[in-house]
């Protein structure tokens, strides 16, 4: 079951997050500037062994100029969102800064074992986001996954905090899109070795970008972005990184399930479960970060329909209570979205 795997990965990420924090406390001053990182996902092997040539054509040659083109397209889309203080700018900034950091890593000799192929993956992965955005804006909901509909709809309606916008975009792209991308391009090299080491290597540069990204998002768009609680954990750079690493490990396992499905019908069942779990993750985030109780109730209704685990739903409600008590979702007199918009207007 995809959901059972999700719970195990999340629990492991929490444990490792505590280890990372302990490691950081014991680090010597000479290494204080580089964020502590424990690559726990590298300890989990791949279980796919068959090589299948990629059917995806985006930047198949894998030249670095293709990554440059992706960054230009992201910048073109982000700039007007930022200028308008559009709540979609939170994830757009996240993806842009992450891709810029990816480019630096991709050109570092020896960082990836197959940088050209990872450049190809970067382009295809970005296309999933661009297509979701364009389809949603065109009103083509049939072509837009439910998790992306929730992410874009929450941002358009100014329903959730900046942290919620950031995590909804990350969740849709990683929990829903990434397994599809990985399965499409292939999990195994032509020599029969796994591509998982390069997949796990991404976590290393994500560790570098997380703190400056959150600092920028807080300075420009929403100062509460690094204060909120999700899944019982404060979403500072350490908590957010471990959540993301857990999601990425889950995405690899779901890609394996897609590739290893014995029939078309079996693959469709795996894909449907990926969609369901991505929608559950999205609604849990909405519950924890919504400005309005009305939006919380709508998300709770969807969670019930989706068969979400009661413990997860309860935790999301507890997270929302904590976020409210900390004043992150507004007050009786001023709505959270108004405070956020006013802040962005003067700082963005």
C-alpha positions, -999 to 999 in steps of 0.1 A, spaced: 0 0 0 13 35 -9 -3 50 22 14 25 46 48 33 30 41 70 35 36 66 72 68 46 76 89 71 56 74 100 76 82 84 109 118 77 98 122 113 87 112 125 121 137 103 138 165 113 115 155 150 119 163 146 156 196 130 148 205 159 124 196 184 152 218 165 176 247 164 151 244 201 145 246 209 182 278 189 184 294 203 152 327 222 155 327 259 147 348 253 116 318 236 100 291 258 114 283 276 81 272 244 62 239 230 73 241 196 90 228 168 68 224 131 74 217 113 40 195 86 55 177 78 22 210 65 7 208 36 32 176 24 15 184 5 -17 165 5 -50 144 -26 -59 142 -21 -96 168 -38 -118 156 -37 -154 168 -10 -178 142 7 -200 151 35 -224 133 67 -215 102 76 -236 104 113 -225 119 137 -250 124 169 -229 161 178 -233 171 142 -238 206 153 -247 209 167 -212 229 198 -220 232 224 -193 216 250 -216 184 231 -211 185 238 -174 192 275 -183 160 275 -204 140 260 -175 153 288 -152 144 315 -177 109 301 -180 105 299 -143 117 335 -139 93 347 -165 64 331 -147 76 341 -112 83 378 -117 47 389 -123 34 368 -95 59 384 -71 51 419 -83 14 413 -76 20 396 -42 1 366 -57 1 338 -32 12 314 -59 45 333 -58 55 313 -27 60 280 -45 71 297 -77 100 312 -57 107 278 -41 110 260 -74 131 288 -90 157 290 -62 158 252 -60 165 249 -98 192 276 -96 209 256 -68 205 224 -89 223 241 -118 253 249 -95 254 213 -84 249 198 -119 280 217 -131 302 206 -101 325 178 -113 316 145 -98 285 156 -79 262 135 -101 273 102 -117 252 111 -148 246 148 -149 232 148 -185 205 124 -175 196 144 -144 194 176 -166 169 157 -187 150 148 -156 150 184 -145 135 196 -177 108 169 -177 100 175 -140 96 212 -147 73 205 -176 49 187 -153 46 219 -132 43 242 -162 16 220 -178 -3 218 -146 -3 256 -143 -12 262 -179 -40 235 -179 -55 249 -147 -54 285 -160 -71 273 -192 -99 258 -171 -89 222 -181 -95 206 -148 -96 171 -164 -59 175 -173 -50 190 -139 -44 166 -110 -65 171 -78 -34 179 -58 -25 207 -81 -61 219 -82 -60 222 -44 -26 240 -45 -36 266 -71 -71 270 -57 -58 277 -22 -34 303 -35 -59 320 -58 -84 322 -30 -59 333 -4 -71 305 18 -39 294 36 -6 307 50 26 312 31 39 280 46 8 262 34 13 275 -2 49 264 -2 41 229 11 11 224 -12 32 231 -42 60 209 -30 36 181 -21 18 181 -55 51 182 -74 69 156 -53 42 133 -40 22 133 -73 44 143 -102 78 129 -92 68 92 -92 54 97 -127 86 114 -139 109 88 -124 89 60 -139 88 77 -173 125 83 -176 136 51 -160 151 40 -127 181 20 -140 211 29 -161 220 10 -193 247 -9 -174 220 -22 -150 229 -1 -120 203 20 -101 199 57 -106 189 60 -69 223 74 -58 218 104 -81 182 107 -69 194 108 -33 222 132 -42 194 158 -48 187 159 -11 222 172 -6 218 204 -26 183 208 -12 199 210 22 220 239 9 191 259 -5 165 254 22 177 281 47 183 309 23 151 301 5 130 303 37 148 335 47 139 351 14 103 339 14 99 353 49 115 386 40 95 392 9 61 375 12 52 361 46 72 364 78 54 335 94 66 309 68 93 294 91 72 294 122 43 271 114 38 236 126 31 206 103 28 170 114 38 180 149 71 196 137 81 232 134 88 239 97 121 255 100 148 246 75 156 213 93 120 202 97 111 212 61 141 194 47 133 162 65 97 163 54 109 168 18 135 140 19 108 117 32 84 127 4 112 121 -22 120 87 -8 83 78 -10 82 91 -46 110 67 -56 92 38 -40 60 47 -58 79 50 -91 92 14 -85 56 3 -79 46 19 -113 75 3 -131 71 -31 -115 33 -33 -120 27 -65 -140 -2 -53 -161 -18 -20 -173 -46 -24 -149 -22 -29 -120 -3 2 -130 -35 22 -131 -43 11 -96 -8 22 -84 -13 56 -101 -47 60 -86 -33 53 -51 -5 79 -57 -32 105 -67 -52 96 -36 -23 99 -12 -12 132 -28 -47 146 -23 -47 134 13 -13 152 19 -27 184 3 -59 184 25 -39 178 57 -17 208 48 -49 229 42 -63 219 76 -31 229 94 -26 262 76 -61 276 66 -70 311 76 -107 302 77 -126 275 96 -148 271 65 -119 259 44 -108 236 72 -142 219 72 -141 215 34 -107 198 37 -119 176 65 -149 165 43 -125 156 15 -102 137 39 -131 116 51 -140 108 15 -104 99 7 -101 75 36 -74 94 54 -60 79 86 -78 94 117 -45 99 134 -32 120 105 -64 141 105 -62 147 143 -25 157 140 -34 183 113 -61 197 135 -37 199 164 -12 217 141 -38 242 132 -45 249 169 -8 255 175 -6 278 145 -36 297 157 -23 301 192 10 315 178 -9 341 158 2 327 124 -33 325 109 -46 359 118 -67 371 148 -103 380 156 -97 415 143 -74 411 113 -74 382 89 -42 364 82 -44 370 45 -48 408 50 -18 409 73 2 389 48 -8 410 18 0 442 36 34 428 46 42 418 10 31 451 -4 57 468 18 85 442 15 80 422 -17 
